[in-house]
Amino acid sequence: MEWCSSLEVKIGKTILELVEGDITDLRVDSIVNAANGALKLGGGVAGAIRRKGGPQIQKECDKIIAEKGRIPTGEAVITTGGNLEASYVIHAVGPILGEGHEDQKLSKATANGLKLADEHGLKSIAFPAISTGHFGLPKGRCAEAMLTAAISYIENGTNLRKVIFCLYDQGTFSIFEETLERISTQSRK
């Protein structure tokens, strides 16, 4: 698959990159699943992960739920990547539009995904646009919350060398691109 990456920003030793494509095809240490609190791999990104990654990922999710119970919004857990190119899947639970404090919860989910990757010694991670599918969060709000959280996390020090936002369609990619350009310009002032 050909990736059209039109924007990279270097923050310290870490590259933050936007790509358009299918997150399940990326060769990175970890990809992030836009998870629900029950860790059921249904549709959207989770469904693609289930189809390409195989049943092992859902089995690991079921074991986590049996041990911990429902995962709260904003939290993240990790499983192996099954048959995916990525070695791990980080399941970050995003907010549902209308539940309140969605931007803060999405920022927390993003930061917790990055923290979990760091805790496991990973060097690369790829995020989708969490909560913009079935959960209904507007893509502009998602881009603002996730990119701001990622930049803040990276600026505070990380061993991650590449943080990718993999956007499935051109419209979402453009929203993230405009947001990243604006945030990058503001932080340089």
C-alpha positions as CSV (number, residue, x, y, z in Angstrom):
1,M,0.0,0.0,0.0
2,E,1.2,3.5,-0.8
3,W,1.1,6.0,2.0
4,C,0.6,9.6,1.3
5,S,2.4,11.3,4.2
6,S,2.4,15.0,3.7
7,L,3.2,16.2,7.2
8,E,5.9,15.4,9.7
9,V,6.9,17.4,12.7
10,K,10.1,16.7,14.7
11,I,9.7,17.3,18.4
12,G,13.0,16.6,20.2
13,K,14.0,13.1,19.1
14,T,10.5,12.1,18.2
15,I,8.8,12.4,14.8
16,L,5.0,13.1,14.8
17,E,3.6,12.0,11.4
18,L,0.3,12.1,9.7
19,V,-0.5,9.4,7.1
20,E,-3.6,8.4,5.2
21,G,-4.4,4.7,5.0
22,D,-5.3,1.6,6.9
23,I,-3.8,1.4,10.4
24,T,-3.7,-2.4,10.3
25,D,-1.2,-2.3,7.5
26,L,1.4,-0.2,9.3
27,R,4.7,-1.7,10.4
28,V,5.1,-0.2,13.8
29,D,5.6,-1.5,17.3
30,S,2.0,-0.8,18.3
31,I,-1.3,0.4,16.8
32,V,-4.1,1.8,18.9
33,N,-7.6,0.4,18.8
34,A,-10.4,2.9,19.3
35,A,-11.9,0.7,22.0
36,N,-15.1,0.5,23.9
37,G,-15.0,-0.2,27.7
38,A,-15.9,-3.9,27.2
39,L,-13.0,-4.3,24.7
40,K,-15.3,-6.0,22.2
41,L,-13.8,-5.8,18.7
42,G,-16.9,-4.9,16.7
43,G,-16.8,-2.5,13.8
44,G,-14.6,0.4,12.5
45,V,-11.0,0.2,13.5
46,A,-11.7,-2.5,16.1
47,G,-13.3,-4.6,13.4
48,A,-10.4,-4.2,11.0
49,I,-8.0,-5.2,13.9
50,R,-10.2,-8.3,14.6
51,R,-10.3,-9.4,10.9
52,K,-6.6,-8.9,10.2
53,G,-5.2,-9.7,13.7
54,G,-7.1,-12.9,14.2
55,P,-9.0,-14.3,17.3
56,Q,-6.0,-14.1,19.6
57,I,-6.5,-10.3,20.2
58,Q,-10.1,-10.7,21.3
59,K,-9.2,-13.6,23.5
60,E,-6.6,-11.4,25.3
61,C,-9.2,-8.6,25.6
62,D,-11.7,-11.0,27.1
63,K,-9.1,-12.1,29.7
64,I,-8.3,-8.5,30.6
65,I,-12.1,-7.8,31.1
66,A,-12.4,-11.0,33.2
67,E,-9.6,-9.8,35.5
68,K,-10.3,-6.0,35.6
69,G,-13.9,-5.5,34.6
70,R,-15.0,-2.8,32.2
71,I,-12.2,-0.4,31.2
72,P,-13.0,3.3,32.1
73,T,-13.1,6.0,29.4
74,G,-9.7,7.5,29.0
75,E,-7.8,4.4,30.1
76,A,-5.8,2.1,27.9
77,V,-4.6,-1.6,28.0
78,I,-2.3,-3.6,25.8
79,T,-2.5,-7.0,24.0
80,T,-0.3,-8.6,21.4
81,G,-0.9,-7.8,17.8
82,G,-1.9,-11.3,16.7
83,N,-1.4,-11.6,13.0
84,L,-1.0,-7.8,12.4
85,E,2.3,-6.2,11.2
86,A,2.3,-4.4,14.6
87,S,3.6,-6.4,17.6
88,Y,1.1,-4.9,20.0
89,V,-2.4,-3.4,20.1
90,I,-3.0,-0.7,22.7
91,H,-6.8,-0.4,23.3
92,A,-7.6,3.2,24.3
93,V,-11.2,3.8,25.4
94,G,-12.5,7.0,23.8
95,P,-15.5,9.0,24.9
96,I,-19.0,8.9,23.4
97,L,-20.4,12.3,22.2
98,G,-22.8,13.6,24.8
99,E,-21.3,11.9,27.9
100,G,-19.6,15.1,28.9
101,H,-15.9,16.2,29.1
102,E,-15.2,14.4,25.8
103,D,-12.1,16.4,24.9
104,Q,-10.5,15.8,28.3
105,K,-11.3,12.1,28.2
106,L,-9.9,11.8,24.7
107,S,-6.7,13.7,25.7
108,K,-6.4,11.3,28.6
109,A,-6.9,8.2,26.3
110,T,-4.2,9.5,24.0
111,A,-1.7,10.2,26.8
112,N,-2.4,6.8,28.4
113,G,-1.8,5.1,25.1
114,L,1.6,6.8,24.7
115,K,2.5,6.1,28.4
116,L,1.7,2.4,27.9
117,A,3.9,2.3,24.8
118,D,6.7,3.9,26.8
119,E,6.2,1.5,29.7
120,H,6.6,-1.4,27.3
121,G,9.8,0.0,25.7
122,L,8.1,0.5,22.3
123,K,9.6,3.0,19.8
124,S,6.7,3.5,17.5
125,I,2.9,3.9,17.8
126,A,0.1,4.6,15.4
127,F,-3.3,6.1,16.4
128,P,-6.6,6.3,14.5
129,A,-9.0,9.2,15.0
130,I,-10.5,7.8,18.2
131,S,-14.2,8.3,18.9
132,T,-15.0,9.8,15.5
133,G,-16.9,6.7,14.2
134,H,-19.7,5.1,16.0
135,F,-19.0,7.3,19.1
136,G,-19.9,10.4,17.1
137,L,-17.2,12.9,18.1
138,P,-16.6,15.6,15.5
139,K,-13.3,15.1,13.7
140,G,-12.1,18.6,14.4
141,R,-12.5,18.2,18.1
142,C,-10.8,14.8,17.9
143,A,-7.8,16.2,16.0
144,E,-7.4,19.1,18.5
145,A,-7.6,16.9,21.6
146,M,-5.4,14.1,20.3
147,L,-2.7,16.2,18.7
148,T,-2.4,18.6,21.6
149,A,-2.2,15.6,24.0
150,A,0.5,13.9,21.9
151,I,2.6,17.0,21.5
152,S,2.4,17.7,25.2
153,Y,3.4,14.1,26.1
154,I,6.3,14.1,23.6
155,E,7.6,17.5,24.9
156,N,7.6,16.2,28.4
157,G,10.0,13.4,27.4
158,T,9.5,10.0,25.8
159,N,11.5,7.1,24.4
160,L,9.1,6.8,21.5
161,R,10.8,7.8,18.2
162,K,7.7,7.9,16.0
163,V,4.1,8.8,16.8
164,I,1.8,8.4,13.8
165,F,-1.8,9.4,13.3
166,C,-3.1,7.1,10.6
167,L,-6.3,8.6,9.1
168,Y,-8.5,6.4,7.0
169,D,-9.8,9.0,4.5
170,Q,-8.7,12.2,2.8
171,G,-11.2,14.4,4.7
172,T,-10.1,13.2,8.1
173,F,-6.4,13.5,7.0
174,S,-7.0,17.1,5.9
175,I,-8.6,18.0,9.3
176,F,-5.7,16.6,11.2
177,E,-3.2,18.2,8.8
178,E,-4.8,21.7,9.3
179,T,-4.9,21.2,13.1
180,L,-1.3,20.0,13.3
181,E,0.0,22.9,11.1
182,R,-1.9,25.4,13.4
183,I,-0.8,23.9,16.6
184,S,2.8,23.7,15.4
185,T,2.8,27.3,14.3
186,Q,1.3,28.4,17.7
187,S,3.9,26.5,19.7
188,R,6.8,28.1,17.8
189,K,5.6,31.7,18.6
